[in-house]
């Protein structure tokens, strides 16, 4: 079929979603609605708790607030549209809507990876250099680190999204996913995706590779420092301050590596959908629970807040 000169002006895409499993529609609607509600309420509760409790006004909880905000952005950029697609037979998304979704997803996902590294550094300073912790992790530095994370990742997301808008889409319009993501979009392009693939690889190497190594180095130093402690109580207390973050790191990196660390030629829509649910839906839901259930300070602050609200 011949296309006109304005072939790049694709007005909309069709999201495949989970249409190949019609029998699971009601189950998926129930699951996604429950997880989305839990993710939003849980992360809003974390933000409200940290901002209202003076006992939680420390670098660790300041970064936790940022993580909760990113989780809200991440899950909100994916789940509402996925739910609409499951409820309605018409699962189209406009070109601009698709690019907007892609931007917010890349922005929040990359921000989370970068912030987890910053949080690992914060735990390293707290456990390995406790005497210098308050002076080195000053409110000014914490604010600068958070702004740096948001800004660097917004720039990276803008570049990746901008490169995507330059591609020509003149063939099939069905995105084999339940949201707009780079790999399935590149498969639909009828122009060269070489630059996009290189930029995606660079972003993956930085966010997935370098950040992962830095996080491992931080925890290597933390574990070595804990093992050198003489008192059992000191070891237990030191480990308890970073165990929640370590669990969150393991959950998030596992899902991201499953989703992205594979050659483009071996891209599997089915596997990509499953792994994407892990980092875009399950991780934002679990993070508040992990930090609340495993953290004494958060539980104490929650206990103080709940009785006061009953008066």
C-alpha positions, 0 to 999 in steps of 0.5 A, spaced: 500 500 500 502 506 498 502 511 503 502 519 502 508 524 504 505 525 511 506 518 513 509 520 519 503 523 522 500 517 525 494 519 529 493 513 534 495 506 536 492 500 538 494 497 544 494 489 544 493 489 552 491 482 554 486 481 548 489 474 547 486 472 554 479 474 554 477 469 559 482 473 564 479 480 563 474 480 569 480 477 574 485 482 571 480 488 572 479 486 579 487 485 580 489 491 577 484 495 580 486 493 587 493 493 586 492 501 583 488 503 589 493 499 594 499 503 590 496 510 590 493 509 598 500 506 600 504 511 597 500 517 599 500 515 606 508 514 606 508 521 604 503 524 609 506 520 614 514 523 613 511 530 612 507 530 618 512 526 623 518 530 625 521 524 628 521 522 620 525 528 618 531 525 616 535 524 609 533 516 609 525 518 609 526 524 605 528 520 599 523 515 601 518 520 600 521 521 593 521 514 591 513 514 593 512 520 589 515 516 583 511 510 584 505 514 584 507 517 577 510 510 574 503 506 576 499 512 574 502 512 567 500 505 566 494 502 570 488 507 568 489 506 561 490 499 562 484 498 566 480 502 560 483 497 555 480 491 559 473 494 560 472 497 553 473 494 547 476 500 544 483 500 546 486 505 542 491 511 544 493 517 540 500 518 538 501 524 543 498 520 548 502 514 547 508 519 547 506 522 553 505 515 557 512 513 554 515 520 557 512 519 564 514 511 564 521 512 562 522 518 567 519 515 573 522 508 572 529 511 571 528 516 577 527 510 581 533 506 579 537 512 580 534 514 587 535 507 589 543 508 588 542 515 592 539 511 598 544 506 598 549 511 598 545 514 604 545 508 608 553 507 606 554 514 610 549 512 616 553 505 617 560 506 615 561 514 617 556 515 622 560 521 626 560 525 619 553 523 617 549 529 619 554 534 616 555 530 610 548 528 608 545 535 610 538 538 607 542 542 602 545 536 599 539 531 600 535 537 596 540 537 591 541 530 590 533 529 589 533 535 584 539 532 580 535 525 580 529 528 577 532 533 572 537 528 569 532 523 568 527 528 565 532 530 560 533 522 559 526 521 558 525 527 553 531 525 549 528 518 548 521 520 547 523 526 542 527 520 538 521 516 538 517 522 535 522 523 529 520 515 527 516 514 521 510 509 523 506 507 516 505 500 517 501 496 523 499 500 528 498 494 534 502 495 540 504 488 542 503 491 550 498 494 555 502 500 554 507 504 550 514 502 551 520 503 547 521 495 544 514 494 541 514 501 538 521 500 535 518 494 532 512 498 528 517 503 525 518 503 518 524 508 518 531 506 521 531 505 529 539 505 529 539 511 533 534 510 538 537 503 539 543 506 541 540 511 546 536 505 549 542 501 550 546 507 553 540 508 558 540 501 560 547 501 561 547 507 565 541 506 569 541 498 569 548 497 569 552 503 573 547 504 578 547 497 580 554 496 580 554 502 585 549 500 589 552 493 590 559 497 592 555 501 597 552 494 600 559 491 600 562 496 604 555 496 609 556 489 610 563 489 611 562 494 616 557 491 620 561 484 620 566 488 623 562 491 629 563 487 636 556 488 639 550 483 636 545 489 638 549 494 634 549 489 628 542 487 628 540 495 629 545 497 623 542 491 618 535 493 620 536 500 618 538 498 611 534 491 610 527 495 607 531 498 602 535 492 600 529 488 599 526 494 595 532 494 591 532 486 589 524 486 587 525 492 583 532 490 579 529 483 578 523 485 575 527 491 570 533 486 568 527 481 566 524 486 562 530 489 559 536 485 559 535 481 553 537 482 545 532 486 541 531 480 537 529 475 542 523 480 544 517 476 547 511 480 548 508 475 552 514 475 557 515 483 556 507 484 559 508 479 565 515 482 567 512 489 566 507 488 571 512 487 576 516 493 576 510 498 574 504 495 578 507 490 583 513 494 585 509 501 587 504 497 591 509 493 595 514 498 597 510 502 602 508 495 605 516 493 605 517 500 609 511 500 613 512 493 616 519 492 616 521 499 619 520 501 627 520 508 626 515 508 621 510 504 625 511 508 631 510 514 627 503 511 624 501 509 631 502 516 633 498 519 627 492 514 628 490 515 635 490 523 634 486 522 628 481 519 632 479 525 637 
